[in-house]
Amino acid sequence: MNTAVGQAQSATAGDERGPGTSPALAALLAGTFVGTVSNNIVNVPLNAILTDFDVGLGSGIFVVVGFLLTFAATMPLAGWVGDRFGRRRVYCAALLGTAACSLGAALAPSLPVLVLWRSLGGIAAAAFAPAVMGLIAWLFGPARRARAVGAWAAVNGIGQAVGPSMGGIVSDWWGWRWAFVPLVPVALIGYAATLRYIPRYPGKKMRLDVIGASTVTLGAVLLILGLTTVSMEQVPAWVSITTIGGGVVVTAGFVLHCRRAANPFVPIDLVIESRFLRSALAAFTQMFALGALLLALPLYLTGSGSSTTQAGLMLFVLPVVMTCVAPVVGRLVDRIGARVVMRTGLAVLVSSQVALAITLSADVRNPIAVGAVLVGAGVGIGMVQTPAAAGSTRSPAGAVGTGLGLFNLIRFGGSAVGAAWVGVAAHLAADPYGLLFAVAALVVLAGLAGTFAGKNPVAG
């Protein structure tokens, strides 16, 4: 039995009770909030940033995708670092790093420097999801875990609400640079609370599988980067295709290596377990739809004359619904099981993507009509997010830092690919919104079909 499998089995066989407290959970949720807001803070003021630096969407989209790319690609490595050096220590470093990168982005003198600080911020924030999910699983036993994950999902929703809205309002009043500043005190408060309320998480002496870590990171970077460059007119099509092909080859090499290695970076035998796979697939499709929506809707609204404040307030509907739904979903998961809740959420999300394709391609501007569609999308996303995350933490792979990192790589990789798809759709069609959300509906439908594969339940 390899080391990772042994760690997973010992962790999943732990006590029903853990040392989790409300202040400890609040400290962890501070990082969740900062990471989520960092992710989407530039979505609404993106047009203002493009205007300020006099660049087009093809280049400026890297302000969004640059963060998502490094954020998603380095998550498995961040999970390993948390296991090796202690999850609390790595979580604290991520909070301080995010604060520093937020200040750097606020002071960026050019678009390349802004993209650089955003990309470094993605690396810093990559530790949040595997560290927070791992610490929740450690602090809260199985009897309380779904509720704790429900709180985590609710804060994700709050971050989705505050990020775009705050970015839009602050950009209108003081300029887009000031949108990064509020993240600094929140990160520092979370750092102090973590030191006060969360026990030390011991690190373990582990050898790094350099080949496995390199290939999974490089494969994710190449895939996301290749998809992003498809929409850039200055990048030849063969470069994008070659980059995507290279990502596929490197990722395949990663899988083959980990299947043969004695102590692989990611334990493939655990990852291919059906509960983990279904949860990861559902999370990918849900985040694909969310990533596309959070970027496309502000562009749709601001491109038709709405202010960034108006666009931010309209977008506020979606995460508010997600926040309200999250605690209810946590209780439903405990009562009727994650599989039923997750499948229902995916079905609702498919319907909402179809409604978005029809509404936006018809150039509907009525805020009540657009808001109604966003309510449906928020309900669907909220019903998928909690059971998918709970399923991953309850699986054997979720007891290993690299397993949680891979889950979050897949999850936020969906968001990065969704954001990149916005640029591709805009490149392919003069009126891209029908195409954009029709494809999003098909992606989510594939995720729904995937939950019926295999014999084991999704989670629980």
Secondary structure by P-SEA (a helix, b strand, c coil): ccaaaaaaaaaaaccccccccaaaaaaaaaaaaaaaaaacccccaaaaaaaaacccccccccaaaaaaaaaaaaaaaaaaaaaaccaaaaaaaaaaaaaaaaaaaaacccaaaaaaaaaaaaaaacaaaaaaaaaaaaacccccaaaaaaaaaaaaaaaaaaaaaaaaaaaacccccccaaaaaaaaaaaaaaaaccccbbbbcccccaaaaaaaaaaaaaaaaaaaaacccccccaaaaaaaaaaaaaaaaaaaaaaaccccccccccccccaaaaaaaaaaaaaaaaaaaaacaaaaaaaaacccaaaaaaaaaaaaaaaaaaaaaaaaaaacccaaaaaaaaaaaaaaaaaaaaaaaaaccccaaaaaaaaaaaaaaaaacaaaaaaaaaaccccccaaaaaaaaaaaaaaaaaaaaaaaaaaaaccccaaaaaaaaaaaaaaaaaaaacccccccc
